[in-house]
Amino acid sequence: MLIAAAVCPHPPLLVPEIAGEAASELDALRAAADRAVLRVCARRAGGSVEDPPRRIVVVGGGAETRSFGASASGSLRPYGLDLAIGSGAPELPLSLTLGRWLLERASGACVILGDGRLVMPSLSEVSYQSVALDASAQECLELGRALAADDVALLVMGDGSACRDEKAPGYLDERAVGYDARVAAALKSADASALAALDPVESRELMAAGRAAWQVLAGAAAGRPLTGELLADEAPYGVGYFVASWT
């Protein structure tokens, strides 16, 4: 059963050391991502926020669909920063590398909620799941249902369209703003059906790297009475970045 989910983007510039002098441009997005991750680490069945979930799975797009254990790591060296995220041999795709980076930021944080002190789960309770960027919607939904066979919280990593303006990686496509608006609305209202309905062909044409991961979330969330909150909806470099919290 899906207990809670956080949705975050995975641009390398989210890491301040990579962004350099431009790091402040993503301060609000980074803070929203931190907030969403703290929330998802705190939830458990029954709605309590004082105990962390027993299992967290980080989901993100990659070259193939495969699972990784808690010791899996990634590297930011291809993006100009000689930094390994984790201690094992780097093998995680970018999406999961940034997911692990966000969790490591959260693992050192705690907040006071009611009468309880929130202690973040250790990374030993986390696993990683890549989903092929070209996986069909049905494959993604089935993977989500499989992940939610037991109590689980998801950290879902994915970017929106990279065609929002002339300076975007995919240049300007007039469909991009409407596409991202549909995604933002679905994330805001925890509308799993709307995410499940995203067209893989249109998503590929608009360079929406998060489509497959969002549809894994849709499969995991199907039939669950979840509440959504959209914490960020930005496109600073012509790429749609969303942060959302489902509880």
PAZAPA-4460 file (N, C-alpha, C; in steps of 0.05 Angstrom, whole numbers, plus 32768, in hexadecimal, padded with zeros to 4 digits):
% residues 247
    n_x    n_y    n_z   ca_x   ca_y   ca_z    c_x    c_y    c_z   seq   type   mol
   8011   7FE8   8000   8000   8000   8000   8012   8019   8000     1      M     A
   800B   802B   7FEF   801A   8045   7FEE   8011   8056   8006     2      L     A
   8025   805D   8016   801F   806D   802E   8021   808B   8028     3      I     A
   8036   8092   8019   803B   80AE   8012   804F   80AF   7FFB     4      A     A
   8050   80C6   7FEF   8063   80CA   7FD9   806D   80E7   7FD8     5      A     A
   8085   80EA   7FCF   8090   8104   7FC9   8098   8103   7FAC     6      A     A
   8093   8119   7F9D   809B   811B   7F82   80AF   8132   7F80     7      V     A
   80C6   812D   7F74   80DB   8142   7F73   80E8   8141   7F57     8      C     A
   80F4   8157   7F4E   8103   8157   7F35   811F   814E   7F39     9      P     A
   812E   8149   7F23   8149   813F   7F27   815E   814E   7F15    10      H     A
   815C   8168   7F12   8171   8176   7F03   818B   8176   7F13    11      P     A
   81A2   8171   7F07   81BC   8172   7F15   81C0   818C   7F24    12      P     A
   81B4   81A2   7F19   81B8   81BC   7F26   81AA   81BE   7F41    13      L     A
   819A   81AA   7F48   818E   81AA   7F63   81A4   81A8   7F78    14      L     A
   81BB   819D   7F71   81D1   819B   7F83   81E0   81B5   7F83    15      V     A
   81E2   81C4   7F99   81ED   81DF   7F99   820A   81DF   7F8E    16      P     A
   821A   81CB   7F94   8236   81CB   7F8B   8238   81CA   7F6C    17      E     A
   8224   81BE   7F5F   8224   81BD   7F42   821B   81D8   7F37    18      I     A
   8206   81E3   7F44   81FB   81FD   7F3B   820E   8214   7F3E    19      A     A
   821F   8212   7F52   8233   8228   7F57   8225   8242   7F5D    20      G     A
   822C   8257   7F50   8221   8272   7F55   8203   8273   7F4F    21      E     A
   81F9   8261   7F3F   81DD   8261   7F39   81CC   8250   7F4D    22      A     A
   81D9   8246   7F62   81CB   8235   7F74   81B2   8242   7F80    23      A     A
   81B3   825C   7F85   819C   8269   7F92   8184   8269   7F80    24      S     A
   8187   8266   7F66   8171   8266   7F54   815E   824F   7F59    25      E     A
   8168   8239   7F65   8158   8222   7F6B   8154   821E   7F89    26      L     A
   8158   8233   7F99   8155   8231   7FB6   8139   8229   7FBD    27      D     A
   8125   8235   7FB1   8109   822F   7FB8   8102   8213   7FB0    28      A     A
   810B   820A   7F99   8105   81EF   7F8F   8113   81DB   7FA2    29      L     A
   812B   81E0   7FA9   813A   81CE   7FBB   812D   81CC   7FD6    30      R     A
   8124   81E3   7FE1   8116   81E3   7FFB   80FC   81D3   7FF9    31      A     A
   80ED   81D6   7FE3   80D4   81C7   7FE0   80DA   81A9   7FDF    32      A     A
   80EF   81A2   7FD1   80F6   8185   7FCF   80FD   817A   7FEA    33      A     A
   810C   8189   7FFA   8113   8181   8015   80FA   817D   8026    34      D     A
   80E7   818F   8023   80CF   818D   8032   80BF   8175   802B    35      R     A
   80BD   816F   8011   80AE   8157   8008   80BB   813D   8011    36      A     A
   80D5   813C   8010   80E3   8124   8019   80E0   8120   8037    37      V     A
   80E2   8135   8047   80DE   8133   8063   80C2   8128   8069    38      L     A
   80AE   8131   805A   8093   8127   805F   8090   810A   8058    39      R     A
   809B   8101   8042   8097   80E6   803A   80A6   80D3   804C    40      V     A
   80BC   80DC   8058   80CB   80CB   806B   80BD   80C9   8085    41      C     A
   80A9   80DA   808A   809C   80DA   80A5   8082   80CB   80A6    42      A     A
   8077   80C4   808F   805C   80B9   808F   805B   809B   8093    43      R     A
   8045   8092   809D   8040   8075   809F   8022   8070   809D    44      R     A
   801B   8057   809B   7FFE   8050   8099   7FEF   805B   80B0    45      A     A
   7FD6   8064   80AB   7FC6   806F   80C0   7FC9   808D   80C3    46      G     A
   7FDA   8099   80B4   7FDC   80B6   80B4   7FEE   80C2   80C9    47      G     A
   7FFB   80B2   80DA   800D   80BD   80EE   8026   80C9   80E0    48      S     A
   8030   80DF   80EC   8049   80EA   80E1   8060   80E8   80F5    49      V     A
   805D   80D6   8108   8072   80D4   811C   8084   80BC   8118    50      E     A
   807D   80AA   8106   808E   8093   8100   8094   8092   80E3    51      D     A
   80AD   808D   80DB   80B4   808B   80BF   80A9   8071   80B3    52      P     A
   80A5   8070   8099   809C   8058   808C   80B2   8042   808D    53      P     A
   80AA   8029   808C   80BD   8014   808D   80CD   8011   8073    54      R     A
   80C2   801A   805D   80D0   8017   8043   80CB   802F   8032    55      R     A
   80E1   8039   8027   80E0   804F   8014   80ED   8046   7FFA    56      I     A
   80DF   804A   7FE4   80EB   8044   7FC9   80ED   805E   7FB9    57      V     A
   8105   8063   7FAF   810A   8079   7F9E   8106   8070   7F81    58      V     A
   80F4   807D   7F72   80EE   8075   7F57   80F6   808B   7F44    59      V     A
   8103   8084   7F2E   810C   8098   7F1A   8111   808B   7EFF    60      G     A
   8111   809B   7EEB   8116   8091   7ED0   8133   808A   7ECB    61      G     A
   8137   8077   7EBA   8152   806E   7EB3   8152   805F   7E99    62      G     A
   8169   8054   7E92   816C   8046   7E79   815C   802C   7E78    63      A     A
   8158   8020   7E90   814A   8007   7E92   813B   8005   7EAC    64      E     A
   8128   7FF2   7EAD   8119   7FEE   7EC5   8128   7FD9   7ED6    65      T     A
   8131   7FE1   7EEE   813F   7FCF   7EFF   813F   7FDB   7F1C    66      R     A
   8143   7FCA   7F2F   8144   7FD2   7F4B   8160   7FD2   7F55    67      S     A
   8165   7FE3   7F69   817F   7FE6   7F76   817B   7FE4   7F94    68      F     A
   818E   7FD9   7FA2   818D   7FD7   7FBF   8195   7FF1   7FCD    69      G     A
   8195   7FF0   7FE7   819B   8008   7FF7   81B8   8012   7FF4    70      A     A
   81CA   8000   7FEC   81E6   8008   7FEA   81EC   8015   7FCF    71      S     A
   81D9   8015   7FBC   81DE   8020   7FA2   81E6   803E   7FA4    72      A     A
   81F7   8047   7F92   8200   8062   7F93   8200   806E   7F77    73      S     A
   8203   8088   7F75   8205   8095   7F5C   821C   80A9   7F5D    74      G     A
   8222   80B6   7F47   8238   80C9   7F45   822E   80E2   7F36    75      S     A
   8238   80F9   7F3F   8232   8112   7F32   824A   811B   7F21    76      L     A
   825E   810A   7F1D   8275   8111   7F0D   826E   8118   7EF0    77      R     A
   825A   810A   7EE3   8253   8112   7EC8   8248   812E   7EC6    78      P     A
   8241   813A   7EDD   8234   8154   7EDD   8247   8169   7EE9    79      Y     A
   8261   8162   7EEB   8275   8176   7EF2   827C   8177   7F0F    80      G     A
   8272   8164   7F1F   8278   8164   7F3C   8282   8148   7F43    81      L     A
   829A   8147   7F4E   82A6   812D   7F55   829B   8125   7F70    82      D     A
   8283   811B   7F70   8275   8114   7F89   8265   80FA   7F84    83      L     A
   826B   80E6   7F95   825B   80CD   7F95   8245   80D0   7FAA    84      A     A
   822D   80C8   7FA2   8216   80C7   7FB5   8213   80AB   7FBD    85      I     A
   821D   80A4   7FD5   821E   8088   7FDE   823A   807E   7FDC    86      G     A
   823F   8066   7FE7   825A   805C   7FE9   8261   8045   7FD6    87      S     A
   824D   803A   7FC9   8252   8024   7FB7   825B   802E   7F9C    88      G     A
   825E   801B   7F89   8265   8023   7F6E   824E   8032   7F61    89      A     A
   8253   8049   7F55   823D   8058   7F49   822F   8049   7F34    90      P     A
   8214   8047   7F36   8205   8039   7F22   81E9   8045   7F1F    91      E     A
   81E1   8056   7F31   81C6   8061   7F30   81C4   8075   7F19    92      L     A
   81AD   8076   7F0B   81AA   808B   7EF7   81A6   80A6   7F05    93      P     A
   81A7   80BC   7EF6   81A6   80D7   7F02   818D   80DA   7F14    94      L     A
   8176   80D1   7F0B   815E   80D5   7F1B   8160   80C9   7F37    95      S     A
   816B   80B1   7F39   816D   80A4   7F52   8185   80AE   7F62    96      L     A
   819A   80B7   7F54   81B0   80C4   7F62   81A6   80DD   7F71    97      T     A
   8196   80EE   7F63   818B   8106   7F70   8178   80FE   7F86    98      L     A
   8169   80E8   7F83   8157   80DF   7F98   8166   80D7   7FB1    99      G     A
   817D   80C9   7FAD   818D   80C2   7FC4   8199   80DB   7FD1   100      R     A
   81A1   80EE   7FC1   81AC   8106   7FCB   8198   8115   7FDD   101      W     A
   817F   8116   7FD4   816A   8123   7FE4   8165   8114   7FFE   102      L     A
   8165   80F9   7FFD   8161   80EA   8015   8178   80ED   8029   103      L     A
   8191   80EF   801F   81A7   80F4   8031   81A6   810F   803E   104      E     A
   819C   8123   8030   8197   813D   803C   8182   813A   8052   105      R     A
   816D   812B   804D   8158   8128   8061   8160   8117   8079   106      A     A
   8173   8104   8074   817A   80F2   808A   8187   8100   80A1   107      S     A
   8192   8118   809C   819E   8127   80B2   818C   813B   80BE   108      G     A
   8173   813B   80B6   8160   814F   80C0   814B   8143   80D2   109      A     A
   8140   8153   80E4   812A   814A   80F4   8119   8163   80FA   110      C     A
   80FF   815E   80FD   80ED   8174   8104   80DB   816A   811B   111      V     A
   80CF   817D   8128   80BC   8177   813D   80A0   8177   8132   112      I     A
   8092   8161   8135   8077   815F   812C   8065   8157   8144   113      L     A
   8054   8169   814E   8044   8163   8165   8056   815E   817D   114      G     A
   8052   8147   818A   8062   8140   81A2   8079   812E   819B   115      D     A
   807D   8128   8181   8092   8114   817A   80A8   8121   816A   116      G     A
   80C0   8116   816D   80D7   8120   815E   80DA   810E   8146   117      R     A
   80D9   8119   812F   80DB   810A   8116   80F8   8102   8111   118      L     A
   80FE   80E8   8110   8118   80DE   810A   8117   80D2   80EF   119      V     A
   8129   80DA   80DD   8128   80D1   80C1   8132   80B4   80BF   120      M     A
   8127   80A5   80AD   8130   8089   80AA   814C   8087   809E   121      P     A
   815A   8072   80A4   8174   806E   8099   8172   8065   807C   122      S     A
   8187   8068   806D   8186   8061   8051   8185   8043   804D   123      L     A
   8189   8033   8062   8187   8016   8060   816A   800E   805B   124      S     A
   8157   8020   8061   813A   801A   805D   8131   8023   8041   125      E     A
   8144   802B   8031   813D   8036   8016   8147   8024   8000   126      V     A
   8137   8021   7FEB   8140   8014   7FD3   813A   8026   7FBC   127      S     A
   8145   801F   7FA5   8144   8030   7F8D   8139   8020   7F75   128      Y     A
   8127   802D   7F66   811A   8020   7F50   811B   8032   7F37   129      Q     A
   812A   802A   7F23   8129   8039   7F0A   8114   802D   7EF8   130      S     A
   8108   803E   7EE8   80F4   8035   7ED5   80FD   8040   7EB9   131      V     A
   80FD   802F   7EA5   8106   8036   7E8B   80F6   804F   7E81   132      A     A
   8104   8062   7E76   80F7   807A   7E6D   80E3   8075   7E57   133      L     A
   80E8   805F   7E48   80D5   8058   7E32   80C1   8042   7E3A   134      D     A
   80BF   803C   7E54   80AC   8028   7E5D   8090   8031   7E56   135      A     A
   807F   801E   7E4F   8063   8025   7E49   8055   802D   7E63   136      S     A
   803E   803B   7E5F   802E   8043   7E77   8026   802A   7E87   137      A     A
   801E   8015   7E79   8015   7FFD   7E87   802C   7FF1   7E98   138      Q     A
   8044   7FF0   7E8C   805B   7FE6   7E9B   8060   7FF6   7EB4   139      E     A
   805E   8010   7EB2   8063   8022   7EC9   804D   801E   7EDE   140      C     A
   8034   801C   7ED6   801F   8018   7EE9   8022   7FFD   7EF8   141      L     A
   8029   7FE8   7EE9   802D   7FCE   7EF6   8044   7FCF   7F09   142      E     A
   8059   7FDD   7F03   8070   7FDF   7F15   8067   7FEE   7F2E   143      L     A
   8058   8003   7F2B   804E   8011   7F43   803D   8000   7F55   144      G     A
   802B   7FF0   7F49   801A   7FDE   7F59   802B   7FC9   7F68   145      R     A
   8040   7FC0   7F5A   8052   7FAC   7F67   8061   7FB9   7F7F   146      A     A
   806A   7FD1   7F7C   8078   7FDF   7F92   8066   7FE3   7FA9   147      L     A
   804D   7FE8   7FA4   8039   7FEE   7FBA   802C   7FD5   7FC4   148      A     A
   8036   7FBD   7FBE   802B   7FA4   7FC9   802E   7FA3   7FE7   149      A     A
   8043   7FB0   7FF1   8047   7FB3   800E   8047   7FD0   8015   150      D     A
   8046   7FD7   802F   8047   7FF3   8036   8060   8000   802D   151      D     A
   805E   8017   801F   8075   8024   8013   8070   8041   8011   152      V     A
   8085   8051   8013   8085   806D   800C   8097   8071   7FF4   153      A     A
   808F   8082   7FE1   809F   8086   7FC9   80AA   80A2   7FC7   154      L     A
   80C3   80A4   7FBE   80CF   80BD   7FB6   80D2   80BB   7F98   155      L     A
   80C2   80CA   7F89   80C0   80C8   7F6C   80CE   80DF   7F5F   156      V     A
   80E2   80D9   7F4F   80F4   80ED   7F43   80ED   80F1   7F26   157      M     A
   80E7   8109   7F1D   80E1   810D   7F01   80DD   812A   7EF9   158      G     A
   80E8   8132   7EE2   80E5   814D   7ED7   80CE   814E   7EC3   159      D     A
   80C3   8166   7EC0   80AF   816B   7EAD   80BB   8170   7E91   160      G     A
   80AB   817D   7E80   80B4   8182   7E65   80CD   8193   7E64   161      S     A
   80DF   818C   7E52   80F7   819C   7E4D   80F4   81AD   7E34   162      A     A
   80DC   81B6   7E2F   80D6   81C5   7E17   80C5   81DE   7E1D   163      C     A
   80CB   81EB   7E34   80B9   8200   7E3D   80C0   821B   7E30   164      R     A
   80D8   821F   7E26   80DE   8239   7E19   80F6   8234   7E05   165      D     A
   80FE   824A   7DF8   8112   8248   7DE3   812D   823F   7DEE   166      E     A
   8133   8244   7E07   814C   823D   7E13   814C   8221   7E20   167      K     A
   8136   8214   7E1F   8133   81F9   7E2B   8143   81E5   7E1B   168      A     A
   814B   81CE   7E28   815A   81BA   7E19   814C   81B0   7E00   169      P     A
   8132   81AF   7E00   8123   81A6   7DE9   8117   81BD   7DD8   170      G     A
   8120   81D5   7DDD   8115   81ED   7DD0   80F8   81F0   7DD8   171      Y     A
   80E9   8201   7DCB   80CD   8207   7DD2   80BA   81F5   7DC3   172      L     A
   80A8   81E9   7DD2   8092   81DA   7DC7   8079   81E5   7DD4   173      D     A
   8066   81EF   7DC5   804E   81FC   7DD0   803D   81E9   7DE1   174      E     A
   8041   81CF   7DDE   8032   81BC   7DEF   803C   81BA   7E0B   175      R     A
   8055   81C3   7E0F   8063   81BD   7E28   8055   81C9   7E41   176      A     A
   804D   81E2   7E3F   8040   81EF   7E56   8027   81E1   7E5E   177      V     A
   8016   81D9   7E4A   7FFE   81CB   7E50   8003   81B0   7E5C   178      G     A
   8017   81A2   7E52   801E   8188   7E5C   8026   818A   7E7A   179      Y     A
   8038   819C   7E7F   8041   81A0   7E9B   802B   81A9   7EAD   180      D     A
   8018   81B9   7EA3   8002   81C2   7EB3   7FF0   81AA   7EBB   181      A     A
   7FED   8197   7EA9   7FDE   817E   7EB0   7FEC   816E   7EC5   182      R     A
   8006   816C   7EC2   8016   815D   7ED6   8014   816B   7EF2   183      V     A
   8017   8185   7EF2   8016   8194   7F0B   7FFA   8191   7F18   184      A     A
   7FE5   8192   7F08   7FCA   818F   7F14   7FC7   8173   7F1F   185      A     A
   7FD1   815F   7F12   7FCF   8143   7F1B   7FDE   8140   7F35   186      A     A
   7FF6   814B   7F37   8006   8149   7F4F   7FF9   8158   7F66   187      L     A
   7FED   816F   7F61   7FE0   817F   7F75   7FC8   8170   7F82   188      K     A
   7FB9   8162   7F71   7FA1   8155   7F7B   7FA4   8137   7F80   189      S     A
   7FBD   812D   7F7E   7FC2   8110   7F81   7FB1   8100   7F6E   190      A     A
   7FB0   8108   7F55   7F9F   80FC   7F41   7FAF   80E7   7F32   191      D     A
   7FAE   80CE   7F3C   7FBD   80B8   7F30   7FB4   80B2   7F14   192      A     A
   7F9A   80B5   7F0F   7F8F   80AF   7EF5   7F9A   80C2   7EE0   193      S     A
   7F9D   80DC   7EE7   7FA8   80EF   7ED4   7FC5   80E9   7ECD   194      A     A
   7FD4   80E1   7EE0   7FF0   80D9   7EDB   7FF1   80C0   7ECA   195      L     A
   7FDF   80AD   7ECF   7FDE   8094   7EC0   7FD7   809A   7EA3   196      A     A
   7FC9   80AF   7E9E   7FC0   80B5   7E83   7FD4   80C4   7E72   197      A     A
   7FEB   80CC   7E7D   7FFF   80DA   7E6E   8008   80C9   7E56   198      L     A
   800A   80D6   7E3F   8012   80C9   7E26   8030   80C6   7E24   199      D     A
   803A   80AD   7E24   8057   80A9   7E22   8064   80B6   7E09   200      P     A
   8055   80B6   7DF3   8060   80C2   7DDA   8062   80E1   7DDD   201      V     A
   804D   80ED   7DE6   804E   810A   7DEA   8063   8111   7DFF   202      E     A
   8065   8101   7E14   8078   8106   7E29   8095   8105   7E1E   203      S     A
   809A   80F1   7E0D   80B5   80EF   7E01   80BA   8107   7DEF   204      R     A
   80A7   810F   7DDF   80AA   8126   7DCD   80B0   813F   7DDC   205      E     A
   80A4   8142   7DF4   80A7   815A   7E05   80BE   8157   7E19   206      L     A
   80CD   8140   7E17   80E4   813B   7E28   80DD   813D   7E45   207      M     A
   80C6   8131   7E4C   80BD   8130   7E68   80C9   8117   7E75   208      A     A
   80E0   811A   7E83   80EF   8103   7E8E   80E0   80F6   7EA5   209      A     A
   80CC   8103   7EB0   80BF   80F7   7EC7   80A7   80E5   7EC1   210      G     A
   809F   80E4   7EA8   8086   80D5   7EA1   8085   80B9   7EAC   211      R     A
   809A   80A9   7EA7   8099   808D   7EB0   8097   808B   7ECF   212      A     A
   80A8   809B   7EDD   80A7   809A   7EFA   808C   80A3   7F05   213      A     A
   8080   80B8   7EF9   8066   80C1   7F03   8051   80AB   7EFE   214      W     A
   8054   809C   7EE9   8040   8087   7EE5   8045   806F   7EF7   215      Q     A
   805D   806A   7F00   8061   8057   7F16   8053   8060   7F2F   216      V     A
   8055   807A   7F35   8046   8085   7F4C   8028   8081   7F48   217      L     A
   801E   8085   7F30   8002   8082   7F2B   7FF9   8065   7F30   218      A     A
   8009   8052   7F28   8003   8036   7F2D   8002   802F   7F4B   219      G     A
   8016   803B   7F5A   8017   8036   7F77   8000   8043   7F85   220      A     A
   7FF6   8059   7F7B   7FE2   8069   7F89   7FC5   8062   7F82   221      A     A
   7FC2   8052   7F6D   7FA7   804C   7F63   7F95   8042   7F7A   222      A     A
   7F7E   804F   7F7D   7F6B   8046   7F91   7F70   8050   7FAD   223      G     A
   7F86   805E   7FB1   7F8C   8068   7FCC   7F81   8084   7FD0   224      R     A
   7F75   808A   7FE7   7F6A   80A5   7FEC   7F80   80B8   7FF6   225      P     A
   7F90   80C2   7FE3   7FA7   80D3   7FE9   7FA0   80F0   7FE6   226      L     A
   7FAE   8101   7FF4   7FAB   811E   7FF2   7FC5   8129   7FE7   227      T     A
   7FC4   813A   7FD3   7FDB   8145   7FC7   7FE0   8163   7FCD   228      G     A
   7FF9   816B   7FCC   8000   8187   7FCF   8017   818D   7FBC   229      E     A
   8014   81A1   7FAC   8029   81A9   7F99   803A   81BE   7FA7   230      L     A
   8053   81B8   7FAC   8065   81C9   7FBB   8076   81DB   7FA9   231      L     A
   8079   81D3   7F90   8089   81E3   7F7D   8080   81DC   7F61   232      A     A
   807F   81F1   7F50   8079   81EE   7F33   8089   8204   7F25   233      D     A
   80A1   81FD   7F1B   80B3   8211   7F10   80BE   8207   7EF5   234      E     A
   80C8   8219   7EE6   80D6   8213   7ECD   80EC   8227   7EC8   235      A     A
   8100   8228   7EDA   8115   823D   7ED8   8127   823B   7EC0   236      P     A
   812A   8223   7EB5   813C   8220   7E9E   812D   8214   7E86   237      Y     A
   8113   8219   7E85   8103   820E   7E6F   80FB   81F1   7E73   238      G     A
   8100   81E7   7E8C   80F9   81CB   7E93   80E6   81CC   7EAA   239      V     A
   80D0   81BD   7EA9   80BD   81BD   7EBE   80C7   81AD   7ED6   240      G     A
   80C7   81B9   7EEE   80CF   81AC   7F07   80B8   81AE   7F1A   241      Y     A
   80B0   8197   7F25   809A   8195   7F38   80A3   8188   7F52   242      F     A
   8098   8192   7F68   809B   8184   7F81   807F   8181   7F8D   243      V     A
   8079   8169   7F95   805E   8163   7FA0   8060   8150   7FB7   244      A     A
   804C   8151   7FC8   804A   813F   7FDF   802F   8131   7FDF   245      S     A
   802E   8117   7FDF   8015   8108   7FE1   8015   80F9   7FFC   246      W     A
   8000   80FD   800B   7FFD   80EF   8025   7FE1   80E4   8028   247      T     A
***
